[in-house]
Amino acid sequence: MTEEDPLQAIRERIDELDQRIQMLINERAVCAQEVARIKQETDPDDRDGYYRPEREAQVLRAVQQRNQGPLSNEEVARLFRQIMSACLALEEPLNIAFLGPEGTFTQAAAYKHFGHSVNTMPLAAIDEVFREVEAGAARYGVVPVENSTEGVINHTLDMFMQSPLQICGEVELRIHHNLIGLDTDISHISKVYSHQQSLAQCREWLDAKLPGVERVAVSSNAEAARLAAEDSSGAAIAGETAAEIYQLNILIKNIEDDPDNTTRFLIIGNQMVTASGQDKTSMILSVNNESGALQKLLLPFQQHGISMTKIESRPSRRGMWDYVFFVDIEGHRDDDPVKKALQKLKASSSLLKVLGSYPCAVL
């Protein structure tokens, strides 16, 4: 047996597996089309369409639970998410509004959640994303809500106080900053473009690796990538999505000083999402300004064994020193303990607005 024989046998096995995988993917797509046909026949007025956030979350969790490697859970979930995205697009390509411009981390979050078989719509401001979804021009929107190092995005929280939209899902995206540019030799770099926050988050790396190189703060990392694409001696700090869009080389990956830097994004829409088995519920609460009012307000969560994962205060804009609280809890609004706690909260609070129950983020 020659040295090439074992290699050829493996290649033939890969070819055989590729054929089977392709056949099964197409078979799955046919099944998805059949699901859509049945739904259309049984409920032609269904306004929620064919996309079901809770069903996708259940499928992806099952994929990860049965994964035995060598691919990571995150990578396997990414592959299956794209298959589901492509199958859904056969019936209903989704329009997804996001905080732009093209190439931002918010767009990367949209692709992580919905796959790449969607139409993404970059918008200039968070309130524009809300308006486009409210008007029906976009089926869903993606907006940032908090960062592990920078804290909450107040504009997003404030929009929920006046918007009728529901939270339909969440995405947690590890923020990896890459040095990208046209010239692959970093010794030729004379300028580094990026958003001010990204420059700050990569300061130690820049001090060590590119001392003396001019740092230019711009409006977004996507804008930095656009400028780097026009400047052969310039580079940008941005994500992989921006590098792809502006056809730039990734010179050095993951140059952020904090490797755990993560941003949480919310999926907003008009859809009420049913329980997936692993959910969160978000709400706005307000109480009268009196001693011990907040403690009494949150007591129903303790009484019903509900874990509160986040609480954030914001001015209510209804009067001076009047505040509302944004609260996240574990569980779905239809779960019996959550339902009972919400009933008590409604009776004891001056304001209760449930923003949505939705699946917890999947890797």
Residue frames relative to the residue before (quaternion, step in Angstrom):
aa qw qx qy qz dx dy dz
M 1.0000 0.0000 0.0000 0.0000 0.00 0.00 0.00
T 0.3679 -0.7343 0.5251 0.2231 3.59 -0.81 0.98
E 0.6737 -0.5053 0.3601 0.4014 3.53 -1.32 0.30
E 0.6568 0.5314 -0.3074 0.4379 3.57 1.16 -0.62
D 0.5391 0.6696 -0.4022 0.3150 3.63 1.09 -0.53
P 0.6757 0.4710 -0.3265 0.4637 3.67 0.77 -0.85
L 0.6450 0.5221 -0.3198 0.4573 3.58 1.00 -0.81
Q 0.6560 0.5082 -0.3132 0.4618 3.58 0.96 -0.84
A 0.6320 0.5353 -0.3304 0.4527 3.58 1.04 -0.77
I 0.6509 0.5033 -0.3132 0.4743 3.57 1.00 -0.82
R 0.6483 0.5173 -0.3243 0.4550 3.58 0.96 -0.82
E 0.6453 0.5064 -0.3201 0.4740 3.58 0.99 -0.77
R 0.6293 0.5218 -0.3312 0.4711 3.59 1.07 -0.72
I 0.6343 0.5214 -0.3244 0.4697 3.59 1.03 -0.79
D 0.6363 0.5253 -0.3269 0.4607 3.58 0.96 -0.84
E 0.6529 0.5169 -0.3063 0.4612 3.55 0.98 -0.87
L 0.6646 0.4938 -0.2977 0.4751 3.57 0.97 -0.88
D 0.6199 0.5479 -0.3415 0.4459 3.60 1.00 -0.79
Q 0.6469 0.5163 -0.3173 0.4628 3.58 0.98 -0.83
R 0.6697 0.4937 -0.2981 0.4679 3.58 0.96 -0.87
I 0.6369 0.5254 -0.3259 0.4605 3.57 0.99 -0.85
Q 0.6641 0.5054 -0.3072 0.4574 3.58 0.90 -0.93
M 0.6411 0.5228 -0.3208 0.4613 3.58 0.98 -0.84
L 0.6857 0.4874 -0.2834 0.4604 3.58 0.91 -0.91
I 0.6213 0.5299 -0.3472 0.4612 3.60 1.03 -0.71
N 0.6682 0.4837 -0.3022 0.4777 3.58 0.94 -0.86
E 0.6192 0.5276 -0.3402 0.4717 3.57 1.07 -0.69
R 0.6363 0.5143 -0.3259 0.4738 3.58 1.01 -0.76
A 0.6362 0.5295 -0.3291 0.4545 3.59 1.01 -0.79
V 0.6257 0.5239 -0.3331 0.4724 3.59 1.01 -0.75
C 0.6395 0.5176 -0.3191 0.4704 3.60 1.00 -0.82
A 0.6405 0.5186 -0.3241 0.4646 3.58 1.00 -0.81
Q 0.6347 0.5145 -0.3279 0.4743 3.58 1.01 -0.73
E 0.6443 0.5186 -0.3188 0.4629 3.57 1.02 -0.76
V 0.6066 0.5376 -0.3437 0.4742 3.58 1.05 -0.75
A 0.6657 0.5008 -0.3045 0.4619 3.57 0.90 -0.92
R 0.6408 0.5261 -0.3302 0.4513 3.61 0.98 -0.81
I 0.6631 0.5080 -0.3036 0.4584 3.58 0.93 -0.92
K 0.6468 0.5178 -0.3159 0.4623 3.57 0.96 -0.88
Q 0.6561 0.5187 -0.3115 0.4511 3.57 0.96 -0.86
E 0.6738 0.4932 -0.2947 0.4646 3.58 1.01 -0.78
T 0.7335 0.4388 -0.2417 0.4594 3.57 0.93 -0.90
D 0.8094 0.0410 0.0040 0.5858 3.59 1.08 -0.67
P 0.0855 -0.8536 0.5124 0.0379 3.59 0.40 1.22
D 0.6888 0.4702 -0.2813 0.4746 3.60 1.21 -0.38
D 0.3464 0.7476 -0.4987 0.2692 3.59 1.26 0.23
R 0.2658 -0.8042 0.5167 0.1251 3.58 -0.48 1.22
D 0.6100 0.5832 -0.3552 0.4020 3.57 1.20 -0.35
G 0.4090 -0.7388 0.4593 0.2756 3.60 1.23 -0.21
Y 0.7207 -0.4732 0.3250 0.3887 3.53 -1.31 -0.35
Y 0.6015 0.5691 -0.3670 0.4238 3.59 1.20 -0.35
R 0.0323 -0.7941 0.6064 -0.0248 3.56 -0.81 1.07
P 0.3524 -0.7740 0.4813 0.2122 3.62 -0.23 1.22
E 0.6686 0.5091 -0.3163 0.4402 3.59 0.92 -0.86
R 0.6439 0.5192 -0.3216 0.4609 3.59 1.04 -0.76
E 0.6494 0.5075 -0.3219 0.4659 3.61 0.94 -0.82
A 0.6446 0.5179 -0.3254 0.4587 3.58 0.96 -0.84
Q 0.6504 0.5153 -0.3168 0.4594 3.61 0.97 -0.83
V 0.6500 0.5156 -0.3168 0.4596 3.58 0.97 -0.85
L 0.6917 0.4846 -0.2840 0.4540 3.58 0.87 -0.94
R 0.6250 0.5167 -0.3434 0.4739 3.59 1.04 -0.66
A 0.6441 0.5147 -0.3203 0.4665 3.58 1.00 -0.81
V 0.6100 0.5516 -0.3390 0.4567 3.58 1.06 -0.79
Q 0.7024 0.4638 -0.2719 0.4665 3.56 0.88 -0.92
Q 0.6416 0.5409 -0.3312 0.4314 3.60 1.00 -0.75
R 0.7521 0.3734 -0.2275 0.4931 3.59 0.99 -0.72
N 0.4512 0.6980 -0.4480 0.3293 3.58 1.28 0.01
Q 0.1015 -0.8033 0.5864 0.0233 3.56 -0.85 1.01
G 0.5876 -0.6063 0.3658 0.3915 3.60 1.22 0.34
P 0.5224 0.0236 -0.8025 -0.2873 1.48 -2.51 -0.11
L 0.5161 0.6171 -0.4443 0.3942 3.64 1.18 -0.14
S 0.5091 -0.6538 0.4695 0.3047 3.58 -1.07 0.76
N 0.6574 -0.4983 0.3868 0.4122 3.56 -1.28 0.34
E 0.6579 0.5205 -0.3117 0.4461 3.57 0.95 -0.86
E 0.6758 0.4904 -0.2979 0.4627 3.57 0.95 -0.84
V 0.6438 0.5096 -0.3222 0.4711 3.59 0.99 -0.82
A 0.6402 0.5139 -0.3260 0.4688 3.60 0.97 -0.82
R 0.6373 0.5326 -0.3331 0.4463 3.60 0.97 -0.78
L 0.6524 0.5145 -0.3117 0.4609 3.58 0.98 -0.84
F 0.6981 0.4614 -0.2801 0.4705 3.57 0.86 -0.94
R 0.6025 0.5520 -0.3685 0.4432 3.59 1.06 -0.65
Q 0.6638 0.4964 -0.3140 0.4630 3.59 0.96 -0.78
I 0.6066 0.5341 -0.3568 0.4685 3.60 1.05 -0.67
M 0.6712 0.4872 -0.2993 0.4718 3.59 0.90 -0.91
S 0.6292 0.5423 -0.3276 0.4503 3.57 1.03 -0.80
A 0.6745 0.4913 -0.2904 0.4683 3.58 0.92 -0.91
C 0.6463 0.5139 -0.3203 0.4644 3.59 1.01 -0.79
L 0.6593 0.5058 -0.3095 0.4622 3.59 0.94 -0.86
A 0.6456 0.5497 -0.3203 0.4223 3.57 1.00 -0.82
L 0.5312 0.6165 -0.4114 0.4104 3.60 1.21 -0.36
E 0.7603 0.3441 -0.1789 0.5210 3.56 1.09 -0.71
E 0.8231 -0.0312 0.1023 0.5577 3.55 0.88 -0.95
P 0.1680 -0.7788 0.5968 0.0952 3.63 -0.07 1.20
L 0.3385 -0.7749 0.5034 0.1775 3.57 -0.67 1.11
N 0.2836 -0.7050 0.6205 0.1937 3.55 -1.16 0.71
I 0.0611 -0.8169 0.5728 -0.0298 3.56 -0.59 1.20
A 0.2200 -0.7641 0.5950 0.1174 3.58 -0.65 1.13
F 0.0310 0.8015 -0.5962 0.0349 3.58 -1.03 0.74
L 0.5784 -0.5666 0.4534 0.3727 3.52 -1.28 0.42
G 0.2075 -0.8314 0.5104 0.0722 3.55 -0.33 1.31
P 0.5411 0.0687 -0.7422 -0.3894 1.41 -2.42 -0.72
E 0.7670 -0.3045 0.2616 0.5005 3.57 -1.29 -0.28
G 0.7854 0.3470 -0.2509 0.4470 3.54 -1.01 0.85
T 0.4949 0.6555 -0.4414 0.3613 3.61 1.23 0.09
F 0.6406 -0.5049 0.4034 0.4146 3.54 -1.31 0.19
T 0.5811 0.5680 -0.3827 0.4397 3.61 1.14 -0.49
Q 0.6313 0.4999 -0.3337 0.4901 3.60 1.04 -0.66
A 0.6239 0.5242 -0.3381 0.4709 3.59 1.03 -0.75
A 0.6350 0.5179 -0.3259 0.4715 3.60 1.05 -0.74
A 0.6213 0.5369 -0.3375 0.4602 3.59 1.05 -0.77
Y 0.6753 0.4760 -0.2936 0.4807 3.59 0.93 -0.87
K 0.6263 0.5373 -0.3500 0.4433 3.59 1.00 -0.72
H 0.7232 0.4443 -0.2486 0.4667 3.58 0.96 -0.87
F 0.8103 0.2978 -0.1266 0.4885 3.60 0.85 -0.98
G 0.4735 -0.6264 0.4782 0.3933 3.60 1.18 -0.37
H 0.6154 -0.6010 0.3857 0.3338 3.57 -1.28 0.20
S 0.6016 0.5744 -0.3681 0.4154 3.62 1.21 -0.14
V 0.5115 0.5924 -0.4414 0.4389 3.56 0.88 1.03
N 0.4261 -0.6523 0.5514 0.2983 3.53 -1.31 0.28
T 0.1516 -0.8086 0.5641 0.0708 3.59 -0.51 1.14
M 0.1828 -0.7938 0.5783 0.0452 3.55 -0.99 0.98
P 0.2104 -0.8015 0.5451 0.1275 3.65 -0.25 1.18
L 0.0500 -0.7914 0.6093 0.0026 3.56 -0.92 0.95
A 0.5811 -0.6676 0.3696 0.2828 3.54 -1.12 0.76
A 0.8158 0.1311 -0.0393 0.5619 3.61 1.12 -0.51
I 0.6398 -0.5501 0.3808 0.3783 3.56 -1.21 0.54
D 0.6572 0.5095 -0.3270 0.4490 3.61 0.93 -0.80
E 0.6052 0.5447 -0.3559 0.4587 3.60 1.14 -0.54
V 0.6106 0.5383 -0.3508 0.4629 3.59 1.05 -0.71
F 0.6461 0.5114 -0.3153 0.4708 3.59 0.93 -0.89
R 0.6853 0.5007 -0.2990 0.4362 3.59 0.82 -0.96
E 0.6556 0.5176 -0.3259 0.4428 3.60 0.94 -0.83
V 0.6628 0.4795 -0.3061 0.4870 3.59 1.03 -0.75
E 0.6302 0.5297 -0.3328 0.4599 3.59 0.98 -0.79
A 0.7058 0.4651 -0.2586 0.4676 3.58 0.99 -0.83
G 0.5097 -0.6673 0.4112 0.3548 3.58 1.23 -0.28
A 0.4502 0.6859 -0.4611 0.3379 3.60 1.25 0.08
A 0.7492 0.1717 -0.1186 0.6286 3.57 1.24 -0.53
R 0.4853 -0.6739 0.4737 0.2933 3.56 -1.03 0.78
Y 0.7850 0.0194 0.0169 0.6189 3.56 1.04 -0.85
G 0.2205 -0.7456 0.6073 0.1631 3.51 -1.33 0.29
V 0.2146 -0.7505 0.6105 0.1341 3.56 -1.23 0.50
V 0.0594 0.7997 -0.5905 0.0904 3.56 -0.70 1.14
P 0.4624 -0.6592 0.5038 0.3127 3.62 -1.05 0.65
V 0.1572 -0.8067 0.5625 0.0905 3.58 -1.04 0.70
E 0.8081 -0.1113 0.0540 0.5759 3.63 1.07 -0.54
N 0.2135 -0.7509 0.6146 0.1138 3.51 -1.28 0.59
S 0.5594 -0.6561 0.3954 0.3167 3.56 -0.95 0.88
T 0.7493 0.3535 -0.2190 0.5155 3.60 1.14 -0.45
E 0.7534 0.3967 -0.2101 0.4805 3.61 1.06 -0.70
G 0.5090 -0.6589 0.4218 0.3589 3.63 1.23 -0.29
V 0.7686 -0.3857 0.2620 0.4380 3.55 -1.33 -0.31
I 0.3783 -0.6578 0.5941 0.2670 3.54 -1.33 0.40
N 0.3328 -0.8093 0.4502 0.1776 3.54 -0.09 1.33
H 0.6086 0.5744 -0.3615 0.4111 3.59 1.01 -0.75
T 0.6433 0.5162 -0.3271 0.4612 3.58 0.98 -0.79
L 0.6563 0.5029 -0.3158 0.4655 3.60 0.89 -0.89
D 0.6623 0.5204 -0.3129 0.4389 3.58 0.90 -0.90
M 0.6270 0.5542 -0.3449 0.4251 3.61 1.02 -0.73
F 0.6357 0.5450 -0.3385 0.4292 3.59 1.03 -0.68
M 0.5803 0.5963 -0.3801 0.4039 3.61 1.15 -0.44
Q 0.7849 0.2919 -0.1579 0.5233 3.60 1.13 -0.51
S 0.6417 0.5500 -0.3270 0.4228 3.61 1.19 -0.34
P 0.4086 -0.7052 0.5204 0.2548 3.61 -1.10 0.66
L 0.4723 0.7095 -0.4294 0.2985 3.60 1.25 -0.16
Q 0.3596 -0.7110 0.5711 0.1978 3.52 -1.31 0.56
I 0.4293 -0.6211 0.5725 0.3197 3.55 -1.28 0.41
C 0.1624 -0.8222 0.5441 0.0390 3.57 -0.69 1.15
G 0.8028 -0.0650 0.0591 0.5898 3.59 1.21 -0.24
E 0.2243 -0.7494 0.6021 0.1598 3.53 -1.34 0.06
V 0.1637 -0.7580 0.6256 0.0851 3.53 -1.26 0.55
E 0.1282 -0.7534 0.6381 0.0939 3.55 -0.99 0.83
L 0.0585 -0.8213 0.5665 -0.0343 3.55 -0.57 1.20
R 0.3440 -0.7100 0.5786 0.2068 3.55 -0.75 1.07
I 0.2955 -0.7842 0.5254 0.1469 3.55 -0.65 1.15
H 0.0163 -0.7908 0.6100 -0.0465 3.53 -0.42 1.29
H 0.2015 -0.7745 0.5916 0.0973 3.55 -0.73 1.10
N 0.1082 -0.7923 0.5998 0.0268 3.53 -0.91 1.01
L 0.3710 -0.6649 0.5904 0.2676 3.53 -1.19 0.57
I 0.0149 0.8207 -0.5666 0.0713 3.57 -0.55 1.18
G 0.1743 0.7935 -0.5686 0.1294 3.57 -1.11 0.61
L 0.6419 -0.5173 0.4044 0.3960 3.54 -1.35 0.02
D 0.7371 0.3778 -0.1975 0.5243 3.56 0.91 -1.01
T 0.3606 -0.7650 0.4964 0.1960 3.58 -0.73 1.06
D 0.6247 0.5106 -0.3416 0.4821 3.61 1.26 -0.14
I 0.3040 -0.7975 0.4883 0.1819 3.60 -0.28 1.22
S 0.5465 0.6151 -0.4097 0.3938 3.60 1.19 -0.27
H 0.6430 0.5242 -0.3181 0.4589 3.60 1.25 -0.35
I 0.5229 0.6653 -0.4058 0.3453 3.60 1.25 -0.20
S 0.1139 -0.8029 0.5836 0.0412 3.57 -0.87 1.01
K 0.7788 0.1636 -0.1011 0.5970 3.60 1.27 -0.35
V 0.1267 -0.7500 0.6415 0.0999 3.54 -1.21 0.61
Y 0.1816 -0.7892 0.5825 0.0695 3.55 -0.68 1.18
S 0.2925 0.7436 -0.5809 0.1552 3.57 -1.08 0.68
H 0.6169 -0.4888 0.4437 0.4286 3.52 -1.35 0.11
Q 0.6397 -0.5649 0.3608 0.3761 3.56 -1.11 0.70
Q 0.6515 0.5199 -0.3245 0.4471 3.60 0.95 -0.81
S 0.6604 0.5017 -0.3093 0.4653 3.58 0.98 -0.80
L 0.6139 0.5297 -0.3472 0.4711 3.56 1.03 -0.72
A 0.6658 0.4958 -0.3034 0.4678 3.58 0.98 -0.83
Q 0.6861 0.4920 -0.2835 0.4548 3.57 1.00 -0.83
C 0.7307 0.3516 -0.2231 0.5410 3.61 1.26 -0.24
R 0.2864 0.8195 -0.4695 0.1611 3.58 1.27 0.20
E 0.6749 0.5010 -0.3116 0.4432 3.59 0.83 -0.95
W 0.6517 0.5048 -0.3209 0.4664 3.59 0.96 -0.83
L 0.6615 0.5067 -0.3085 0.4587 3.58 0.92 -0.89
D 0.6326 0.5335 -0.3294 0.4546 3.59 1.00 -0.81
A 0.7204 0.4575 -0.2462 0.4594 3.56 0.98 -0.89
K 0.8021 0.3432 -0.1468 0.4662 3.58 0.86 -0.98
L 0.7994 0.1572 -0.0824 0.5740 3.60 1.08 -0.65
P 0.0603 0.8236 -0.5604 0.0628 3.60 0.70 1.02
G 0.8032 0.2847 -0.2130 0.4780 3.55 -0.99 0.83
V 0.5597 0.5882 -0.4053 0.4202 3.61 1.22 -0.23
E 0.5076 -0.6741 0.4500 0.2924 3.58 -0.88 0.99
R 0.1915 -0.7684 0.6032 0.0955 3.57 -1.00 0.91
V 0.1157 -0.8181 0.5633 0.0057 3.55 -0.60 1.19
A 0.2471 -0.7795 0.5614 0.1272 3.58 -0.55 1.18
V 0.0312 -0.7927 0.6085 -0.0197 3.58 -0.90 1.01
S 0.7446 -0.4709 0.2628 0.3934 3.56 -1.33 0.20
S 0.7992 -0.0375 0.0486 0.5979 3.61 1.11 -0.57
N 0.6123 -0.5422 0.4159 0.3975 3.56 -1.25 0.29
A 0.5965 0.5535 -0.3618 0.4550 3.58 1.14 -0.57
E 0.6381 0.5001 -0.3192 0.4908 3.58 1.02 -0.77
A 0.6090 0.5450 -0.3461 0.4608 3.59 1.07 -0.70
A 0.6543 0.5054 -0.3105 0.4692 3.59 0.96 -0.84
R 0.6329 0.5286 -0.3338 0.4567 3.59 1.00 -0.79
L 0.6689 0.4913 -0.2995 0.4707 3.59 0.95 -0.86
A 0.6472 0.5165 -0.3205 0.4601 3.58 1.00 -0.79
A 0.6274 0.5423 -0.3327 0.4490 3.59 1.13 -0.63
E 0.7102 0.4118 -0.2468 0.5149 3.58 1.28 -0.36
D 0.7192 0.3888 -0.2082 0.5368 3.58 1.31 -0.08
S 0.2942 -0.8023 0.4935 0.1618 3.59 -0.21 1.24
S 0.7046 0.4162 -0.2709 0.5068 3.60 1.18 -0.42
G 0.6254 0.5331 -0.3342 0.4616 3.56 1.29 0.06
A 0.1390 -0.7454 0.6432 0.1064 3.53 -1.34 0.33
A 0.2636 -0.7526 0.5821 0.1592 3.54 -1.31 0.31
I 0.3022 -0.6735 0.6299 0.2414 3.49 -1.34 0.35
A 0.2745 0.7513 -0.5441 0.2532 3.58 -0.52 1.19
G 0.6041 -0.5656 0.4294 0.3616 3.53 -1.37 0.01
E 0.7159 -0.4503 0.3226 0.4250 3.54 -1.33 0.13
T 0.6074 0.5693 -0.3609 0.4204 3.60 1.03 -0.74
A 0.6587 0.4979 -0.3071 0.4732 3.59 0.96 -0.85
A 0.6272 0.5349 -0.3367 0.4551 3.59 1.02 -0.76
E 0.6559 0.5112 -0.3072 0.4627 3.58 1.00 -0.84
I 0.6848 0.5041 -0.2948 0.4360 3.57 0.83 -1.01
Y 0.7830 0.3221 -0.1648 0.5059 3.60 0.89 -0.91
Q 0.4284 -0.7542 0.4228 0.2627 3.57 1.34 0.37
L 0.3628 0.7153 -0.5002 0.3264 3.52 0.81 1.11
N 0.4987 -0.6382 0.4993 0.3078 3.54 -1.21 0.53
I 0.3523 -0.6792 0.5913 0.2549 3.55 -1.10 0.68
L 0.2433 -0.8162 0.5119 0.1119 3.56 -0.28 1.28
I 0.7762 -0.0778 0.0743 0.6213 3.58 0.93 -0.91
K 0.3197 -0.7698 0.5284 0.1610 3.55 -0.82 1.01
N 0.8800 0.1560 -0.0753 0.4422 3.50 -1.41 0.42
I 0.2126 0.8074 -0.5197 0.1810 3.57 0.64 1.12
E 0.3993 0.7248 -0.4771 0.2961 3.62 1.26 0.14
D 0.5156 -0.6577 0.4600 0.2999 3.58 -1.10 0.72
D 0.7441 0.2956 -0.1766 0.5726 3.61 1.14 -0.65
P 0.2870 -0.8031 0.4939 0.1696 3.63 -0.28 1.20
D 0.6809 0.4843 -0.2896 0.4668 3.61 1.22 -0.32
N 0.3366 0.7591 -0.4937 0.2584 3.59 1.24 0.22
T 0.0658 0.8125 -0.5667 0.1198 3.59 -0.52 1.24
T 0.1654 -0.7637 0.6157 0.1016 3.55 -1.09 0.77
R 0.2642 -0.7427 0.5976 0.1462 3.54 -1.06 0.86
F 0.1208 -0.7837 0.6084 0.0332 3.55 -0.92 0.98
L 0.2770 -0.7453 0.5816 0.1719 3.56 -1.20 0.57
I 0.3076 -0.6978 0.6180 0.1911 3.53 -1.20 0.72
I 0.0821 -0.8174 0.5700 0.0153 3.59 -0.62 1.10
G 0.1580 0.7782 -0.5936 0.1306 3.56 -1.07 0.78
N 0.6075 -0.5587 0.4252 0.3715 3.54 -1.33 -0.17
Q 0.5624 0.6642 -0.3379 0.3582 3.55 1.32 -0.14
M 0.2965 -0.6972 0.6232 0.1938 3.56 -1.08 0.83
V 0.2352 -0.8104 0.5281 0.0950 3.58 -0.51 1.22
T 0.3687 -0.7251 0.5372 0.2230 3.57 -0.89 0.93
A 0.6915 -0.5145 0.3205 0.3930 3.55 -1.28 0.40
S 0.2500 -0.7692 0.5733 0.1309 3.56 -1.09 0.81
G 0.5859 -0.5734 0.3734 0.4341 3.58 1.28 -0.31
Q 0.7662 0.1030 -0.0804 0.6291 3.56 1.30 -0.29
D 0.1945 0.8386 -0.4588 0.2200 3.52 0.31 1.35
K 0.2602 -0.6985 0.6356 0.2011 3.48 -1.47 0.14
T 0.1505 -0.7399 0.6414 0.1362 3.53 -1.31 0.39
S 0.1436 -0.7835 0.6021 0.0552 3.55 -0.93 0.98
M 0.0253 0.8090 -0.5840 0.0616 3.55 -1.04 0.78
I 0.3253 -0.6772 0.6147 0.2401 3.51 -1.41 0.23
L 0.0582 -0.7959 0.6025 -0.0056 3.56 -0.91 0.99
S 0.0005 0.7740 -0.6328 -0.0224 3.53 -1.22 0.55
V 0.1257 -0.7872 0.6019 0.0478 3.54 -1.14 0.72
N 0.5924 -0.5334 0.4506 0.4019 3.53 -1.29 0.25
N 0.5059 -0.6670 0.4637 0.2902 3.57 -1.08 0.76
E 0.3875 0.6893 -0.5208 0.3216 3.56 0.07 1.33
S 0.6722 -0.5299 0.3399 0.3896 3.57 -1.19 0.55
G 0.8525 0.1556 -0.1334 0.4808 3.57 -0.93 0.98
A 0.3853 0.7597 -0.4619 0.2472 3.59 1.29 0.05
L 0.6791 0.4876 -0.3074 0.4545 3.60 0.88 -0.92
Q 0.6313 0.5349 -0.3367 0.4494 3.58 0.96 -0.80
K 0.6613 0.4940 -0.3007 0.4777 3.58 0.96 -0.85
L 0.6326 0.5612 -0.3270 0.4219 3.55 1.03 -0.84
L 0.7432 0.4199 -0.2188 0.4727 3.56 0.95 -0.92
L 0.4338 0.7343 -0.4373 0.2855 3.59 1.26 -0.15
P 0.6163 0.5633 -0.3723 0.4053 3.69 0.90 -0.69
F 0.5971 0.5543 -0.3725 0.4442 3.61 1.08 -0.60
Q 0.6687 0.4860 -0.2950 0.4791 3.57 0.93 -0.89
Q 0.6593 0.5359 -0.3142 0.4237 3.58 0.89 -0.90
H 0.7695 0.3328 -0.1746 0.5164 3.59 1.07 -0.71
G 0.5389 -0.6819 0.3781 0.3188 3.58 1.22 0.45
I 0.4211 0.7058 -0.4602 0.3358 3.56 1.08 0.71
S 0.3321 -0.7496 0.5422 0.1838 3.56 -0.86 0.99
M 0.2386 -0.7500 0.6035 0.1279 3.55 -0.86 1.02
T 0.2215 -0.8243 0.5128 0.0923 3.59 -0.54 1.16
K 0.8126 0.0281 -0.0072 0.5821 3.62 1.17 -0.36
I 0.0499 0.7494 -0.6602 -0.0059 3.53 -1.23 0.62
E 0.0131 0.7935 -0.6033 0.0789 3.55 -0.85 1.02
S 0.2446 -0.7778 0.5622 0.1386 3.60 -0.86 0.91
R 0.0174 -0.7729 0.6343 -0.0086 3.52 -1.22 0.72
P 0.5618 -0.5714 0.4573 0.3857 3.62 -1.11 0.54
S 0.4390 -0.7308 0.4633 0.2419 3.57 -0.88 0.95
R 0.3136 -0.7594 0.4920 0.2878 3.58 1.26 -0.54
R 0.5347 0.6040 -0.4171 0.4188 3.57 1.25 0.40
G 0.7886 -0.1191 0.0913 0.5963 3.58 1.23 -0.31
M 0.6448 -0.5344 0.3689 0.4032 3.56 -1.21 0.42
W 0.8551 0.0826 -0.1190 0.4979 3.55 -1.03 0.99
D 0.4901 0.6082 -0.4631 0.4189 3.58 1.15 0.62
Y 0.0869 -0.8345 0.5440 -0.0126 3.59 -0.68 1.10
V 0.2067 -0.7136 0.6481 0.1673 3.50 -1.37 0.43
F 0.3004 -0.7492 0.5666 0.1655 3.54 -1.25 0.48
F 0.2395 -0.7312 0.6236 0.1384 3.53 -0.98 0.95
V 0.0381 -0.8235 0.5631 -0.0568 3.54 -0.61 1.20
D 0.1254 -0.7452 0.6503 0.0773 3.55 -1.11 0.84
I 0.0281 -0.7863 0.6172 0.0042 3.56 -0.98 0.88
E 0.5124 -0.6058 0.5032 0.3423 3.55 -1.28 0.34
G 0.6914 0.4610 -0.3510 0.4315 3.56 -1.03 0.83
H 0.4561 -0.6750 0.5227 0.2512 3.54 -1.35 0.36
R 0.6146 -0.5836 0.3876 0.3626 3.57 -1.07 0.68
D 0.6775 0.4747 -0.2922 0.4798 3.62 1.19 -0.45
D 0.4850 0.6292 -0.4517 0.4060 3.61 1.26 -0.08
D 0.5876 -0.6320 0.3702 0.3438 3.58 -0.87 0.93
P 0.6772 0.4767 -0.3293 0.4536 3.69 0.76 -0.84
V 0.6601 0.4981 -0.3101 0.4690 3.60 0.96 -0.86
K 0.6330 0.5443 -0.3273 0.4427 3.56 0.97 -0.86
K 0.6776 0.4858 -0.2895 0.4702 3.58 0.93 -0.90
A 0.6450 0.5154 -0.3229 0.4627 3.59 1.02 -0.81
L 0.6523 0.5131 -0.3198 0.4572 3.60 0.97 -0.80
Q 0.6135 0.5454 -0.3483 0.4527 3.59 1.06 -0.70
K 0.6662 0.4827 -0.2956 0.4856 3.60 0.98 -0.84
L 0.6383 0.5290 -0.3290 0.4523 3.58 1.00 -0.82
K 0.6313 0.5469 -0.3352 0.4358 3.57 0.97 -0.82
A 0.6863 0.4886 -0.2790 0.4608 3.56 1.04 -0.81
S 0.7736 0.3910 -0.1876 0.4620 3.60 1.04 -0.75
S 0.6824 0.4786 -0.2900 0.4702 3.62 1.20 -0.27
S 0.4739 -0.6450 0.5099 0.3152 3.55 -1.25 0.40
L 0.7813 0.0663 -0.0532 0.6184 3.57 1.29 -0.31
L 0.0823 0.7528 -0.6507 0.0555 3.55 -1.02 0.90
K 0.0805 0.7773 -0.6169 0.0940 3.55 -0.65 1.16
V 0.2366 -0.7670 0.5825 0.1282 3.57 -0.52 1.19
L 0.2885 -0.7962 0.5155 0.1309 3.57 -0.60 1.19
G 0.7393 -0.3621 0.2138 0.5259 3.57 1.25 -0.29
S 0.2166 -0.6948 0.6619 0.1794 3.50 -1.37 0.42
Y 0.0580 0.8232 -0.5458 0.1451 3.55 -0.75 1.05
P 0.6176 -0.5593 0.3860 0.3959 3.62 -1.15 0.44
C 0.5104 -0.6109 0.5046 0.3341 3.56 -1.10 0.68
A 0.6354 -0.5537 0.3794 0.3818 3.56 -1.14 0.63
V 0.2639 -0.7311 0.6127 0.1431 3.53 -1.10 0.88
L 0.6087 -0.5781 0.3914 0.3770 3.59 -0.98 0.80
